[in-house]
Amino acid sequence: MLMQCADAMIEREPVLSLQRTLDAQRYIINRWNECHNAPIDADAVRLFLCDEHRGTLTDEQRTFAKRCKAEVYAAYRRVAFRLLLMGEMLRTGLADSSEELFRRLTPQDQSA
């Protein structure tokens, strides 16, 4: 439920939604080109991100792009959730600063 709220927040903010789409496009293209000899068509990736049922991507490229898109979108959801959490923790006095909050949320070294 919270992740759906974070997703809705991103969708309602046009600049953030556009940035997420551009990041997904770059991620898909760069990841594909790292693993394959033939580059993926950037225009086809853009069209896929607008409508997964259109475009000229092969089935392999479509599957790859879908997975990469899900990875980027999930990362954006996690970041939005963390920002909301941090804002609430600062607002309610659970930490006095963002630095203190990061220290409290960062795992402690158990070897000492």
C-alpha positions as CSV (number, residue, x, y, z in Angstrom):
1,M,0.0,0.0,0.0
2,L,2.8,2.5,0.9
3,M,4.7,1.7,-2.3
4,Q,1.5,2.2,-4.3
5,C,1.2,5.7,-2.7
6,A,4.9,6.4,-3.6
7,D,4.1,5.3,-7.2
8,A,1.0,7.5,-7.3
9,M,3.1,10.5,-6.0
10,I,5.6,10.0,-8.8
11,E,2.9,9.6,-11.5
12,R,1.2,12.8,-10.4
13,E,4.4,14.9,-10.6
14,P,5.0,15.4,-14.4
15,V,8.7,16.3,-14.1
16,L,9.5,13.3,-11.8
17,S,7.5,11.0,-14.0
18,L,9.4,12.1,-17.1
19,Q,12.7,11.8,-15.3
20,R,11.9,8.2,-14.3
21,T,11.0,7.4,-17.9
22,L,14.2,8.9,-19.2
23,D,16.2,7.1,-16.5
24,A,14.5,3.8,-17.5
25,Q,15.2,4.4,-21.2
26,R,18.9,5.1,-20.5
27,Y,19.1,2.1,-18.1
28,I,17.5,-0.3,-20.7
29,I,19.8,0.9,-23.5
30,N,23.0,0.8,-21.5
31,R,22.3,-2.5,-19.9
32,W,21.3,-4.0,-23.3
33,N,24.4,-2.6,-25.0
34,E,26.7,-4.0,-22.3
35,C,25.4,-7.6,-22.9
36,H,24.8,-7.7,-26.7
37,N,26.7,-7.0,-29.8
38,A,23.8,-5.3,-31.7
39,P,22.6,-2.1,-30.0
40,I,18.9,-1.7,-29.1
41,D,17.0,1.0,-31.0
42,A,16.5,4.0,-28.7
43,D,13.3,5.1,-30.5
44,A,11.8,1.6,-30.1
45,V,12.7,1.7,-26.4
46,R,11.0,5.1,-26.0
47,L,7.9,3.8,-27.7
48,F,7.9,0.7,-25.6
49,L,8.0,2.8,-22.4
50,C,4.9,4.7,-23.7
51,D,3.0,1.6,-24.7
52,E,4.5,-1.9,-24.1
53,H,2.3,-3.4,-26.9
54,R,3.7,-1.2,-29.7
55,G,7.0,-0.8,-31.4
56,T,9.6,-2.9,-33.1
57,L,11.4,-4.5,-30.2
58,T,12.0,-8.3,-30.5
59,D,10.4,-10.6,-27.9
60,E,13.8,-10.9,-26.3
61,Q,14.3,-7.1,-26.2
62,R,10.7,-6.6,-24.9
63,T,11.3,-9.0,-22.1
64,F,14.6,-7.4,-21.2
65,A,13.1,-3.9,-21.4
66,K,10.2,-4.9,-19.2
67,R,12.5,-6.3,-16.5
68,C,14.8,-3.2,-16.6
69,K,11.8,-0.9,-16.5
70,A,10.5,-2.7,-13.4
71,E,13.9,-2.4,-11.7
72,V,14.1,1.4,-12.3
73,Y,10.4,2.0,-11.3
74,A,11.0,0.0,-8.1
75,A,14.1,2.0,-7.3
76,Y,12.1,5.2,-7.7
77,R,9.3,3.8,-5.4
78,R,11.9,3.0,-2.7
79,V,13.4,6.4,-2.9
80,A,10.1,8.2,-2.7
81,F,9.1,6.0,0.3
82,R,12.5,6.7,2.0
83,L,12.0,10.5,1.5
84,L,8.6,10.4,3.0
85,L,9.8,8.3,5.9
86,M,12.8,10.7,6.5
87,G,10.5,13.7,6.3
88,E,8.1,12.2,8.9
89,M,10.9,11.2,11.2
90,L,12.4,14.7,11.1
91,R,9.0,16.3,11.6
92,T,8.2,14.1,14.6
93,G,11.5,14.7,16.3
94,L,12.9,11.2,15.9
95,A,16.1,12.8,14.6
96,D,17.3,16.4,14.7
97,S,19.0,16.4,11.4
98,S,19.3,14.4,8.2
99,E,22.8,13.4,9.2
100,E,21.6,12.0,12.5
101,L,18.7,10.3,10.7
102,F,21.1,8.6,8.3
103,R,23.3,7.4,11.2
104,R,20.2,5.9,12.9
105,L,19.0,4.2,9.8
106,T,22.4,2.9,8.7
107,P,23.3,-0.6,9.9
108,Q,25.9,-0.6,12.7
109,D,29.2,-2.5,12.2
110,Q,28.7,-5.7,14.3
111,S,32.4,-6.7,14.2
112,A,33.5,-4.1,16.8
